[in-house]
Amino acid sequence: MGSVKVHGMWACSYTQRVLVALKLKGVEFEYIEEDSSDKSPTLSLYNPIYEKVPILVHEGKAVVESVVILEYIEETWRHDPLMPENPYDRALIRFWLGPAVGSILQLSGEEQSAAIGQARESLRFIEAELTEGQFKGRKFFGGNHVGILDIVLGCGSFWLKAMEEDVEVKIYEEEAFPMFHAWVCSFEELPQVKETIPDAEKFMDYAKALRKMMLNFGNP
Ligand SMILES: N[C@@H](CCC(=O)N[C@@H](CS)C(=O)NCC(=O)O)C(=O)O
C-alpha cells in the first residue's frame, strides 16, 4: 500500500472528505494536524500554490485539493468504489459535485439572506432529485453505497448545521426536505463518518469564532 499521510485540520470539512474516503476504503494512514494560525513548512513544501490542507502524501508524493485527492484515492485503491461504473452515472455525479453552501458563513445582512436563499434553492434541487429525479429511491447518491458525492455533500452538512445555529436561521427543516434529511441521517450513521466528525460543541465554538473573525475582516 505504501506510506499514506494526511495533513489536515480537525474542523476542516475538506480534510474530513479525505479521512472518510480513506476509512471507507480501509486504507491505513497517519494523520498530521496542521495549525492554520502558524503554518508549518510542510504546507508550502507540498502545496506551494495554495498552502492549504488537506494534503495527501502517498509514498512521498503529495496530492492536493480535496476533490482531486478523492479521485486519486478512488483510482489508487480500486476496491469499494466511490464512483459508479457507468460513464453516464459518473458524469451525473461530477455535475453535482461542489454545491456552494459554504458562503453563508462569511456573509451578513442582505448578502447573507441571498446566500441562504441560494442554499435553500440548491437543497430544493437535491430534494427533487432524491424524490423523483435521477437519484430517486437511492439511500445514497452513490446508490446503496456511499460515493464521492455523498462524501462531499455530507462533510459540508456539518457546516450547514453550524451556520443554522450561528445565524439563527433554519436553512433546512426536516418537513420541507424529508429526503435530504433522511440522507443526512444515513450518512451520519456510518461508523467511518461518526469517528471523523468533530465534537459538536467544540465545532460550534470554532465556527462562531471563525464567523466573527470573517465579519470583522470584511468590515474593518
Ligand atoms: N479547495 C480546497 C479548499 C481547502 C481549504 O480551504 N482548506 C482550508 C482549511 S478548511 C485551509 O487550509 N486554510 C488555510 C489557509 O487558507 O491559510 C480543497 O478542496 O481542498
The ligand as an ORCA input file, in Angstrom:
! r2SCAN-3c Opt
* xyz 0 1
  N     -10.397     23.834     -2.360
  C      -9.634     23.307     -1.251
  C     -10.014     24.056     -0.026
  C      -9.115     23.701      1.154
  C      -9.206     24.735      2.258
  O      -9.843     25.782      2.128
  N      -8.538     24.428      3.379
  C      -8.503     25.346      4.496
  C      -8.924     24.673      5.784
  S     -10.593     24.097      5.690
  C      -7.067     25.827      4.728
  O      -6.123     25.074      4.585
  N      -6.930     27.077      5.115
  C      -5.657     27.641      5.462
  C      -5.463     28.927      4.790
  O      -6.280     29.292      3.934
  O      -4.496     29.562      5.097
  C      -9.916     21.815     -1.135
  O     -10.980     21.372     -1.609
  O      -9.064     21.083     -0.639
*
